[in-house]
Amino acid sequence: LTELLSALGSTCPLQELKLQSNRIGPSDAAILVKFLGGKSDDGLPVLPRLNRLDMSYNELGDIGITKLTRAISKRSKVHMTEVSLSGNDMGSKGIESIMNKLLQHKLMTLNLDNNSIGDQ
C-alpha cells in the first residue's frame, strides 16, 4: 500500500480509488489515513480530485472505519460523493463514526452491506 500511494503522488488527478478485497485491516488503514491527511506542495489535500473511495472487504473493523472516516472528514476542500465500506466487520462504533464524520460530505452513495450493523 505504501508503494502504491507513493507512486500515485500527492497531486495525482485520480477521482476514484478502489482498494477493495486487499486485507488492509485497521493497522494498515493507518497508512492510507496518513496519506489522505497530507498536503501537496501547493497546500492542497493529496489526491485533490478524489471523490469516490472503495475500501470494501478489507477487515477494517470499527477501529479502521473510525480512522478512515476521520481522515475523510478532514478533507473539507474535497467532497466525497461515494464511499463503499461493505464487508468490513463494522459494528455500532463504526456506524457512529460514519454518522458523525462522513455525512457532512455531499455523499450520494454510501455502501455498507455485509457488516455487523444491528439495532444498538
N, CA, C and O atoms as CSV, one atom per row, in Angstrom:
chain,resi,resn,atom,element,x,y,z
A,1,LEU,N,N,0.832,-1.201,0.000
A,1,LEU,CA,C,0.000,0.000,0.000
A,1,LEU,C,C,0.868,1.254,0.000
A,1,LEU,O,O,0.563,2.226,-0.691
A,2,THR,N,N,1.929,1.230,0.762
A,2,THR,CA,C,2.832,2.384,0.819
A,2,THR,C,C,3.411,2.684,-0.554
A,2,THR,O,O,3.464,3.842,-0.969
A,3,GLU,N,N,3.848,1.641,-1.261
A,3,GLU,CA,C,4.432,1.828,-2.590
A,3,GLU,C,C,3.406,2.397,-3.567
A,3,GLU,O,O,3.728,3.276,-4.367
A,4,LEU,N,N,2.180,1.900,-3.505
A,4,LEU,CA,C,1.121,2.386,-4.389
A,4,LEU,C,C,0.854,3.866,-4.144
A,4,LEU,O,O,0.800,4.653,-5.090
A,5,LEU,N,N,0.688,4.243,-2.897
A,5,LEU,CA,C,0.394,5.640,-2.571
A,5,LEU,C,C,1.551,6.558,-2.947
A,5,LEU,O,O,1.336,7.679,-3.409
A,6,SER,N,N,2.767,6.085,-2.751
A,6,SER,CA,C,3.944,6.876,-3.148
A,6,SER,C,C,3.978,7.067,-4.661
A,6,SER,O,O,4.304,8.150,-5.148
A,7,ALA,N,N,3.644,6.019,-5.396
A,7,ALA,CA,C,3.649,6.098,-6.851
A,7,ALA,C,C,2.561,7.042,-7.363
A,7,ALA,O,O,2.763,7.749,-8.350
A,8,LEU,N,N,1.416,7.050,-6.695
A,8,LEU,CA,C,0.347,7.958,-7.104
A,8,LEU,C,C,0.769,9.410,-6.907
A,8,LEU,O,O,0.473,10.269,-7.738
A,9,GLY,N,N,1.448,9.672,-5.821
A,9,GLY,CA,C,1.879,11.039,-5.529
A,9,GLY,C,C,0.730,11.889,-5.027
A,9,GLY,O,O,-0.434,11.500,-5.120
A,10,SER,N,N,1.059,13.029,-4.506
A,10,SER,CA,C,0.057,13.872,-3.861
A,10,SER,C,C,-0.839,14.632,-4.844
A,10,SER,O,O,-1.967,14.982,-4.497
A,11,THR,N,N,-0.363,14.888,-6.047
A,11,THR,CA,C,-1.142,15.692,-6.992
A,11,THR,C,C,-1.800,14.870,-8.102
A,11,THR,O,O,-2.276,15.434,-9.087
A,12,CYS,N,N,-1.830,13.586,-7.957
A,12,CYS,CA,C,-2.448,12.705,-8.950
A,12,CYS,C,C,-3.913,13.122,-9.186
A,12,CYS,O,O,-4.642,13.360,-8.224
A,13,PRO,N,N,-4.349,13.212,-10.449
A,13,PRO,CA,C,-5.717,13.662,-10.739
A,13,PRO,C,C,-6.787,12.582,-10.565
A,13,PRO,O,O,-7.915,12.752,-11.028
A,14,LEU,N,N,-6.451,11.495,-9.914
A,14,LEU,CA,C,-7.382,10.386,-9.697
A,14,LEU,C,C,-8.667,10.867,-9.020
A,14,LEU,O,O,-8.621,11.639,-8.062
A,15,GLN,N,N,-9.809,10.404,-9.526
A,15,GLN,CA,C,-11.093,10.728,-8.914
A,15,GLN,C,C,-11.664,9.554,-8.131
A,15,GLN,O,O,-12.486,9.742,-7.234
A,16,GLU,N,N,-11.233,8.352,-8.466
A,16,GLU,CA,C,-11.773,7.159,-7.835
A,16,GLU,C,C,-10.629,6.234,-7.446
A,16,GLU,O,O,-9.729,5.974,-8.244
A,17,LEU,N,N,-10.673,5.742,-6.217
A,17,LEU,CA,C,-9.668,4.803,-5.726
A,17,LEU,C,C,-10.388,3.580,-5.184
A,17,LEU,O,O,-11.140,3.665,-4.212
A,18,LYS,N,N,-10.148,2.439,-5.824
A,18,LYS,CA,C,-10.773,1.179,-5.409
A,18,LYS,C,C,-9.699,0.268,-4.843
A,18,LYS,O,O,-8.804,-0.178,-5.562
A,19,LEU,N,N,-9.792,-0.001,-3.568
A,19,LEU,CA,C,-8.835,-0.876,-2.892
A,19,LEU,C,C,-9.548,-2.052,-2.223
A,19,LEU,O,O,-9.058,-2.587,-1.229
A,20,GLN,N,N,-10.681,-2.450,-2.752
A,20,GLN,CA,C,-11.467,-3.499,-2.120
A,20,GLN,C,C,-10.747,-4.846,-2.130
A,20,GLN,O,O,-9.947,-5.142,-3.017
A,21,SER,N,N,-11.058,-5.644,-1.121
A,21,SER,CA,C,-10.574,-7.029,-1.002
A,21,SER,C,C,-9.057,-7.144,-0.975
A,21,SER,O,O,-8.490,-7.991,-1.666
A,22,ASN,N,N,-8.399,-6.315,-0.197
A,22,ASN,CA,C,-6.944,-6.350,-0.086
A,22,ASN,C,C,-6.447,-6.669,1.323
A,22,ASN,O,O,-5.250,-6.566,1.593
A,23,ARG,N,N,-7.340,-7.049,2.211
A,23,ARG,CA,C,-6.967,-7.403,3.594
A,23,ARG,C,C,-6.117,-6.313,4.250
A,23,ARG,O,O,-5.124,-6.603,4.917
A,24,ILE,N,N,-6.510,-5.089,4.058
A,24,ILE,CA,C,-5.743,-3.965,4.591
A,24,ILE,C,C,-5.772,-3.947,6.115
A,24,ILE,O,O,-4.737,-3.724,6.744
A,25,GLY,N,N,-6.925,-4.176,6.714
A,25,GLY,CA,C,-7.028,-4.216,8.165
A,25,GLY,C,C,-6.843,-2.847,8.806
A,25,GLY,O,O,-6.427,-1.897,8.143
A,26,PRO,N,N,-7.156,-2.747,10.105
A,26,PRO,CA,C,-7.093,-1.450,10.784
A,26,PRO,C,C,-5.682,-0.882,10.917
A,26,PRO,O,O,-5.508,0.336,10.875
A,27,SER,N,N,-4.688,-1.724,11.075
A,27,SER,CA,C,-3.319,-1.201,11.253
A,27,SER,C,C,-2.772,-0.632,9.947
A,27,SER,O,O,-2.137,0.423,9.955
A,28,ASP,N,N,-3.010,-1.317,8.821
A,28,ASP,CA,C,-2.547,-0.792,7.536
A,28,ASP,C,C,-3.421,0.349,7.031
A,28,ASP,O,O,-2.983,1.142,6.198
A,29,ALA,N,N,-4.655,0.439,7.528
A,29,ALA,CA,C,-5.509,1.571,7.164
A,29,ALA,C,C,-4.865,2.877,7.620
A,29,ALA,O,O,-5.102,3.933,7.034
A,30,ALA,N,N,-4.054,2.796,8.662
A,30,ALA,CA,C,-3.361,3.990,9.165
A,30,ALA,C,C,-2.445,4.588,8.096
A,30,ALA,O,O,-2.235,5.800,8.076
A,31,ILE,N,N,-1.901,3.760,7.213
A,31,ILE,CA,C,-1.048,4.246,6.121
A,31,ILE,C,C,-1.880,5.120,5.176
A,31,ILE,O,O,-1.454,6.213,4.801
A,32,LEU,N,N,-3.051,4.642,4.799
A,32,LEU,CA,C,-3.935,5.408,3.927
A,32,LEU,C,C,-4.417,6.671,4.630
A,32,LEU,O,O,-4.482,7.738,4.020
A,33,VAL,N,N,-4.750,6.553,5.896
A,33,VAL,CA,C,-5.214,7.699,6.680
A,33,VAL,C,C,-4.153,8.792,6.712
A,33,VAL,O,O,-4.457,9.969,6.513
A,34,LYS,N,N,-2.912,8.398,6.961
A,34,LYS,CA,C,-1.817,9.376,6.996
A,34,LYS,C,C,-1.652,10.037,5.634
A,34,LYS,O,O,-1.474,11.252,5.551
A,35,PHE,N,N,-1.711,9.247,4.570
A,35,PHE,CA,C,-1.578,9.772,3.211
A,35,PHE,C,C,-2.701,10.760,2.902
A,35,PHE,O,O,-2.437,11.864,2.424
A,36,LEU,N,N,-3.944,10.379,3.169
A,36,LEU,CA,C,-5.089,11.236,2.879
A,36,LEU,C,C,-5.068,12.524,3.699
A,36,LEU,O,O,-5.616,13.542,3.278
A,37,GLY,N,N,-4.444,12.476,4.855
A,37,GLY,CA,C,-4.354,13.656,5.708
A,37,GLY,C,C,-3.253,14.619,5.316
A,37,GLY,O,O,-3.153,15.707,5.883
A,38,GLY,N,N,-2.425,14.238,4.354
A,38,GLY,CA,C,-1.299,15.067,3.936
A,38,GLY,C,C,-1.707,16.184,2.988
A,38,GLY,O,O,-2.852,16.279,2.547
A,39,LYS,N,N,-0.743,17.008,2.702
A,39,LYS,CA,C,-0.946,18.128,1.779
A,39,LYS,C,C,0.104,18.058,0.671
A,39,LYS,O,O,1.217,17.580,0.888
A,40,SER,N,N,-0.258,18.534,-0.502
A,40,SER,CA,C,0.700,18.626,-1.597
A,40,SER,C,C,1.554,19.875,-1.398
A,40,SER,O,O,1.320,20.650,-0.470
A,41,ASP,N,N,2.533,20.067,-2.262
A,41,ASP,CA,C,3.429,21.220,-2.145
A,41,ASP,C,C,2.701,22.557,-2.233
A,41,ASP,O,O,3.152,23.555,-1.672
A,42,ASP,N,N,1.570,22.572,-2.942
A,42,ASP,CA,C,0.827,23.828,-3.078
A,42,ASP,C,C,-0.239,24.007,-1.996
A,42,ASP,O,O,-1.073,24.908,-2.088
A,43,GLY,N,N,-0.214,23.159,-0.983
A,43,GLY,CA,C,-1.123,23.296,0.155
A,43,GLY,C,C,-2.476,22.640,-0.017
A,43,GLY,O,O,-3.294,22.673,0.903
A,44,LEU,N,N,-2.734,22.043,-1.171
A,44,LEU,CA,C,-3.999,21.346,-1.390
A,44,LEU,C,C,-3.941,19.960,-0.764
A,44,LEU,O,O,-2.854,19.425,-0.547
A,45,PRO,N,N,-5.092,19.376,-0.472
A,45,PRO,CA,C,-5.093,17.998,0.017
A,45,PRO,C,C,-4.499,17.067,-1.042
A,45,PRO,O,O,-4.590,17.346,-2.237
A,46,VAL,N,N,-3.896,15.970,-0.608
A,46,VAL,CA,C,-3.395,14.992,-1.578
A,46,VAL,C,C,-4.581,14.429,-2.354
A,46,VAL,O,O,-5.712,14.433,-1.869
A,47,LEU,N,N,-4.309,13.950,-3.553
A,47,LEU,CA,C,-5.370,13.473,-4.452
A,47,LEU,C,C,-6.533,14.469,-4.441
A,47,LEU,O,O,-7.637,14.124,-4.020
A,48,PRO,N,N,-6.298,15.683,-4.894
A,48,PRO,CA,C,-7.277,16.758,-4.754
A,48,PRO,C,C,-8.603,16.541,-5.472
A,48,PRO,O,O,-9.573,17.242,-5.185
A,49,ARG,N,N,-8.669,15.594,-6.390
A,49,ARG,CA,C,-9.923,15.331,-7.109
A,49,ARG,C,C,-10.623,14.062,-6.653
A,49,ARG,O,O,-11.690,13.721,-7.164
A,50,LEU,N,N,-10.032,13.364,-5.699
A,50,LEU,CA,C,-10.608,12.097,-5.229
A,50,LEU,C,C,-11.985,12.336,-4.625
A,50,LEU,O,O,-12.127,13.079,-3.654
A,51,ASN,N,N,-13.006,11.694,-5.215
A,51,ASN,CA,C,-14.354,11.844,-4.677
A,51,ASN,C,C,-15.085,10.509,-4.522
A,51,ASN,O,O,-16.237,10.478,-4.090
A,52,ARG,N,N,-14.420,9.413,-4.872
A,52,ARG,CA,C,-15.010,8.085,-4.708
A,52,ARG,C,C,-13.950,7.139,-4.146
A,52,ARG,O,O,-12.852,7.022,-4.689
A,53,LEU,N,N,-14.299,6.472,-3.055
A,53,LEU,CA,C,-13.363,5.575,-2.387
A,53,LEU,C,C,-14.058,4.265,-2.067
A,53,LEU,O,O,-15.120,4.251,-1.444
A,54,ASP,N,N,-13.454,3.164,-2.496
A,54,ASP,CA,C,-13.986,1.833,-2.210
A,54,ASP,C,C,-12.974,1.063,-1.367
A,54,ASP,O,O,-11.925,0.644,-1.856
A,55,MET,N,N,-13.305,0.887,-0.107
A,55,MET,CA,C,-12.470,0.134,0.832
A,55,MET,C,C,-13.211,-1.122,1.321
A,55,MET,O,O,-12.970,-1.594,2.432
A,56,SER,N,N,-14.091,-1.648,0.504
A,56,SER,CA,C,-14.893,-2.808,0.873
A,56,SER,C,C,-14.034,-4.047,1.089
A,56,SER,O,O,-12.993,-4.222,0.455
A,57,TYR,N,N,-14.491,-4.891,1.987
A,57,TYR,CA,C,-13.883,-6.198,2.256
A,57,TYR,C,C,-12.389,-6.101,2.582
A,57,TYR,O,O,-11.565,-6.797,1.990
A,58,ASN,N,N,-12.063,-5.237,3.520
A,58,ASN,CA,C,-10.683,-5.061,3.950
A,58,ASN,C,C,-10.472,-5.321,5.441
A,58,ASN,O,O,-9.411,-5.012,5.983
A,59,GLU,N,N,-11.480,-5.886,6.102
A,59,GLU,CA,C,-11.351,-6.253,7.519
A,59,GLU,C,C,-10.946,-5.058,8.385
A,59,GLU,O,O,-10.124,-5.192,9.291
A,60,LEU,N,N,-11.525,-3.897,8.102
A,60,LEU,CA,C,-11.162,-2.683,8.832
A,60,LEU,C,C,-11.696,-2.661,10.264
A,60,LEU,O,O,-11.049,-2.120,11.160
A,61,GLY,N,N,-12.874,-3.246,10.479
A,61,GLY,CA,C,-13.471,-3.211,11.804
A,61,GLY,C,C,-13.814,-1.784,12.210
A,61,GLY,O,O,-13.601,-0.843,11.445
A,62,ASP,N,N,-14.341,-1.632,13.410
A,62,ASP,CA,C,-14.730,-0.308,13.905
A,62,ASP,C,C,-13.533,0.636,14.008
A,62,ASP,O,O,-13.652,1.825,13.712
A,63,ILE,N,N,-12.391,0.115,14.423
A,63,ILE,CA,C,-11.200,0.960,14.604
A,63,ILE,C,C,-10.739,1.533,13.267
A,63,ILE,O,O,-10.510,2.738,13.160
A,64,GLY,N,N,-10.603,0.695,12.255
A,64,GLY,CA,C,-10.171,1.154,10.943
A,64,GLY,C,C,-11.171,2.093,10.290
A,64,GLY,O,O,-10.787,3.075,9.655
A,65,ILE,N,N,-12.466,1.786,10.447
A,65,ILE,CA,C,-13.517,2.644,9.892
A,65,ILE,C,C,-13.466,4.014,10.552
A,65,ILE,O,O,-13.590,5.035,9.875
A,66,THR,N,N,-13.286,4.042,11.859
A,66,THR,CA,C,-13.219,5.318,12.586
A,66,THR,C,C,-12.037,6.155,12.120
A,66,THR,O,O,-12.176,7.359,11.903
A,67,LYS,N,N,-10.876,5.526,11.965
A,67,LYS,CA,C,-9.697,6.253,11.479
A,67,LYS,C,C,-9.938,6.797,10.077
A,67,LYS,O,O,-9.625,7.951,9.785
A,68,LEU,N,N,-10.489,5.965,9.223
A,68,LEU,CA,C,-10.710,6.355,7.834
A,68,LEU,C,C,-11.735,7.481,7.721
A,68,LEU,O,O,-11.506,8.447,6.993
A,69,THR,N,N,-12.849,7.375,8.421
A,69,THR,CA,C,-13.873,8.415,8.336
A,69,THR,C,C,-13.363,9.739,8.904
A,69,THR,O,O,-13.725,10.809,8.414
A,70,ARG,N,N,-12.536,9.667,9.922
A,70,ARG,CA,C,-11.940,10.893,10.477
A,70,ARG,C,C,-11.057,11.572,9.427
A,70,ARG,O,O,-11.116,12.790,9.259
A,71,ALA,N,N,-10.244,10.789,8.726
A,71,ALA,CA,C,-9.360,11.339,7.693
A,71,ALA,C,C,-10.164,11.941,6.548
A,71,ALA,O,O,-9.825,13.013,6.047
A,72,ILE,N,N,-11.221,11.264,6.136
A,72,ILE,CA,C,-12.058,11.784,5.053
A,72,ILE,C,C,-12.731,13.084,5.471
A,72,ILE,O,O,-12.811,14.026,4.683
A,73,SER,N,N,-13.210,13.139,6.696
A,73,SER,CA,C,-13.928,14.334,7.152
A,73,SER,C,C,-13.023,15.559,7.232
A,73,SER,O,O,-13.504,16.687,7.124
A,74,LYS,N,N,-11.738,15.356,7.417
A,74,LYS,CA,C,-10.804,16.476,7.493
A,74,LYS,C,C,-10.488,17.060,6.123
A,74,LYS,O,O,-9.881,18.127,6.027
A,75,ARG,N,N,-10.889,16.378,5.078
A,75,ARG,CA,C,-10.636,16.847,3.710
A,75,ARG,C,C,-11.771,17.776,3.282
A,75,ARG,O,O,-12.537,17.453,2.374
A,76,SER,N,N,-11.871,18.914,3.932
A,76,SER,CA,C,-13.001,19.822,3.718
A,76,SER,C,C,-13.045,20.419,2.316
A,76,SER,O,O,-14.119,20.809,1.856
A,77,LYS,N,N,-11.915,20.502,1.628
A,77,LYS,CA,C,-11.898,21.064,0.278
A,77,LYS,C,C,-12.219,20.016,-0.788
A,77,LYS,O,O,-12.413,20.347,-1.958
A,78,VAL,N,N,-12.273,18.756,-0.375
A,78,VAL,CA,C,-12.549,17.652,-1.302
A,78,VAL,C,C,-13.754,16.893,-0.763
A,78,VAL,O,O,-13.683,16.287,0.307
A,79,HIS,N,N,-14.850,16.924,-1.496
A,79,HIS,CA,C,-16.052,16.247,-1.034
A,79,HIS,C,C,-16.198,14.879,-1.682
A,79,HIS,O,O,-16.195,14.746,-2.906
A,80,MET,N,N,-16.326,13.879,-0.843
A,80,MET,CA,C,-16.575,12.528,-1.319
A,80,MET,C,C,-18.037,12.429,-1.749
A,80,MET,O,O,-18.929,12.895,-1.041
A,81,THR,N,N,-18.277,11.828,-2.896
A,81,THR,CA,C,-19.645,11.604,-3.342
A,81,THR,C,C,-20.046,10.138,-3.181
A,81,THR,O,O,-21.231,9.812,-3.116
A,82,GLU,N,N,-19.040,9.259,-3.117
A,82,GLU,CA,C,-19.336,7.832,-2.969
A,82,GLU,C,C,-18.275,7.172,-2.099
A,82,GLU,O,O,-17.076,7.303,-2.349
A,83,VAL,N,N,-18.734,6.462,-1.073
A,83,VAL,CA,C,-17.842,5.712,-0.197
A,83,VAL,C,C,-18.426,4.315,-0.031
A,83,VAL,O,O,-19.600,4.159,0.305
A,84,SER,N,N,-17.604,3.309,-0.267
A,84,SER,CA,C,-18.032,1.917,-0.113
A,84,SER,C,C,-17.199,1.270,0.986
A,84,SER,O,O,-15.973,1.196,0.907
A,85,LEU,N,N,-17.903,0.807,2.010
A,85,LEU,CA,C,-17.252,0.172,3.161
A,85,LEU,C,C,-17.903,-1.172,3.472
A,85,LEU,O,O,-17.973,-1.580,4.631
A,86,SER,N,N,-18.370,-1.845,2.453
A,86,SER,CA,C,-19.046,-3.133,2.620
A,86,SER,C,C,-18.089,-4.181,3.166
A,86,SER,O,O,-16.891,-4.149,2.887
A,87,GLY,N,N,-18.632,-5.115,3.952
A,87,GLY,CA,C,-17.883,-6.277,4.407
A,87,GLY,C,C,-16.634,-5.973,5.208
A,87,GLY,O,O,-15.583,-6.563,4.955
A,88,ASN,N,N,-16.723,-5.070,6.165
A,88,ASN,CA,C,-15.561,-4.691,6.961
A,88,ASN,C,C,-15.712,-5.008,8.452
A,88,ASN,O,O,-15.016,-4.421,9.281
A,89,ASP,N,N,-16.609,-5.926,8.796
A,89,ASP,CA,C,-16.819,-6.299,10.205
A,89,ASP,C,C,-17.104,-5.078,11.065
A,89,ASP,O,O,-16.643,-4.992,12.203
A,90,MET,N,N,-17.856,-4.144,10.525
A,90,MET,CA,C,-18.192,-2.913,11.219
A,90,MET,C,C,-19.415,-3.121,12.108
A,90,MET,O,O,-20.370,-3.797,11.725
A,91,GLY,N,N,-19.369,-2.538,13.281
A,91,GLY,CA,C,-20.495,-2.580,14.203
A,91,GLY,C,C,-20.988,-1.176,14.511
A,91,GLY,O,O,-20.851,-0.263,13.696
A,92,SER,N,N,-21.565,-1.015,15.699
A,92,SER,CA,C,-22.191,0.258,16.057
A,92,SER,C,C,-21.194,1.410,16.168
A,92,SER,O,O,-21.549,2.548,15.858
A,93,LYS,N,N,-19.965,1.152,16.599
A,93,LYS,CA,C,-18.954,2.224,16.709
A,93,LYS,C,C,-18.576,2.766,15.331
A,93,LYS,O,O,-18.396,3.972,15.164
A,94,GLY,N,N,-18.456,1.886,14.358
A,94,GLY,CA,C,-18.148,2.313,13.002
A,94,GLY,C,C,-19.282,3.132,12.405
A,94,GLY,O,O,-19.045,4.142,11.743
A,95,ILE,N,N,-20.514,2.695,12.641
A,95,ILE,CA,C,-21.684,3.432,12.156
A,95,ILE,C,C,-21.753,4.806,12.805
A,95,ILE,O,O,-22.064,5.797,12.144
A,96,GLU,N,N,-21.466,4.864,14.089
A,96,GLU,CA,C,-21.473,6.147,14.805
A,96,GLU,C,C,-20.460,7.108,14.187
A,96,GLU,O,O,-20.748,8.292,14.013
A,97,SER,N,N,-19.285,6.601,13.859
A,97,SER,CA,C,-18.254,7.420,13.222
A,97,SER,C,C,-18.711,7.921,11.852
A,97,SER,O,O,-18.491,9.081,11.504
A,98,ILE,N,N,-19.341,7.050,11.088
A,98,ILE,CA,C,-19.851,7.439,9.774
A,98,ILE,C,C,-20.902,8.536,9.918
A,98,ILE,O,O,-20.880,9.527,9.188
A,99,MET,N,N,-21.808,8.355,10.852
A,99,MET,CA,C,-22.870,9.343,11.053
A,99,MET,C,C,-22.303,10.688,11.484
A,99,MET,O,O,-22.794,11.734,11.059
A,100,ASN,N,N,-21.278,10.669,12.323
A,100,ASN,CA,C,-20.703,11.909,12.848
A,100,ASN,C,C,-19.722,12.574,11.894
A,100,ASN,O,O,-19.579,13.797,11.918
A,101,LYS,N,N,-19.050,11.806,11.064
A,101,LYS,CA,C,-17.965,12.351,10.243
A,101,LYS,C,C,-18.274,12.407,8.752
A,101,LYS,O,O,-18.030,13.429,8.111
A,102,LEU,N,N,-18.800,11.335,8.197
A,102,LEU,CA,C,-18.953,11.265,6.743
A,102,LEU,C,C,-20.157,12.006,6.201
A,102,LEU,O,O,-20.118,12.515,5.081
A,103,LEU,N,N,-21.212,12.073,6.967
A,103,LEU,CA,C,-22.433,12.631,6.407
A,103,LEU,C,C,-22.373,14.137,6.210
A,103,LEU,O,O,-23.301,14.712,5.643
A,104,GLN,N,N,-21.302,14.796,6.664
A,104,GLN,CA,C,-21.134,16.221,6.384
A,104,GLN,C,C,-20.673,16.449,4.946
A,104,GLN,O,O,-20.754,17.566,4.435
A,105,HIS,N,N,-20.197,15.404,4.305
A,105,HIS,CA,C,-19.822,15.489,2.895
A,105,HIS,C,C,-21.084,15.370,2.052
A,105,HIS,O,O,-22.139,14.979,2.552
A,106,LYS,N,N,-20.974,15.700,0.804
A,106,LYS,CA,C,-22.119,15.643,-0.099
A,106,LYS,C,C,-22.241,14.249,-0.687
A,106,LYS,O,O,-22.290,14.084,-1.906
A,107,LEU,N,N,-22.290,13.245,0.181
A,107,LEU,CA,C,-22.370,11.860,-0.264
A,107,LEU,C,C,-23.638,11.603,-1.063
A,107,LEU,O,O,-24.733,12.018,-0.682
A,108,MET,N,N,-23.466,10.922,-2.156
A,108,MET,CA,C,-24.611,10.486,-2.944
A,108,MET,C,C,-24.810,8.980,-2.781
A,108,MET,O,O,-25.925,8.475,-2.912
A,109,THR,N,N,-23.707,8.261,-2.492
A,109,THR,CA,C,-23.775,6.812,-2.334
A,109,THR,C,C,-22.914,6.395,-1.153
A,109,THR,O,O,-21.752,6.787,-1.048
A,110,LEU,N,N,-23.493,5.600,-0.271
A,110,LEU,CA,C,-22.779,5.030,0.865
A,110,LEU,C,C,-23.144,3.551,0.928
A,110,LEU,O,O,-24.288,3.201,1.219
A,111,ASN,N,N,-22.169,2.684,0.654
A,111,ASN,CA,C,-22.392,1.234,0.649
A,111,ASN,C,C,-21.870,0.635,1.948
A,111,ASN,O,O,-20.688,0.755,2.271
A,112,LEU,N,N,-22.766,-0.011,2.687
A,112,LEU,CA,C,-22.401,-0.608,3.973
A,112,LEU,C,C,-22.855,-2.059,4.083
A,112,LEU,O,O,-22.903,-2.593,5.192
A,113,ASP,N,N,-23.186,-2.708,2.984
A,113,ASP,CA,C,-23.727,-4.065,3.065
A,113,ASP,C,C,-22.673,-5.040,3.608
A,113,ASP,O,O,-21.471,-4.783,3.541
A,114,ASN,N,N,-23.157,-6.160,4.145
A,114,ASN,CA,C,-22.322,-7.223,4.703
A,114,ASN,C,C,-21.436,-6.765,5.857
A,114,ASN,O,O,-20.246,-7.078,5.895
A,115,ASN,N,N,-22.013,-6.032,6.785
A,115,ASN,CA,C,-21.360,-5.642,8.025
A,115,ASN,C,C,-22.190,-6.148,9.189
A,115,ASN,O,O,-23.257,-6.725,8.981
A,116,SER,N,N,-21.728,-5.944,10.385
A,116,SER,CA,C,-22.430,-6.409,11.585
A,116,SER,C,C,-23.219,-5.266,12.212
A,116,SER,O,O,-23.086,-4.978,13.402
A,117,ILE,N,N,-24.027,-4.632,11.404
A,117,ILE,CA,C,-24.804,-3.485,11.872
A,117,ILE,C,C,-26.087,-4.013,12.485
A,117,ILE,O,O,-26.840,-4.736,11.834
A,118,GLY,N,N,-26.335,-3.658,13.724
A,118,GLY,CA,C,-27.537,-4.101,14.408
A,118,GLY,C,C,-28.299,-2.932,14.995
A,118,GLY,O,O,-27.999,-1.775,14.702
A,119,ASP,N,N,-29.280,-3.233,15.820
A,119,ASP,CA,C,-30.081,-2.198,16.468
A,119,ASP,C,C,-29.490,-1.853,17.817
A,119,ASP,O,O,-29.965,-2.334,18.845
A,120,GLN,N,N,-28.453,-1.019,17.827
A,120,GLN,CA,C,-27.833,-0.618,19.084
A,120,GLN,C,C,-27.795,0.877,19.192
A,120,GLN,O,O,-27.306,1.412,20.187
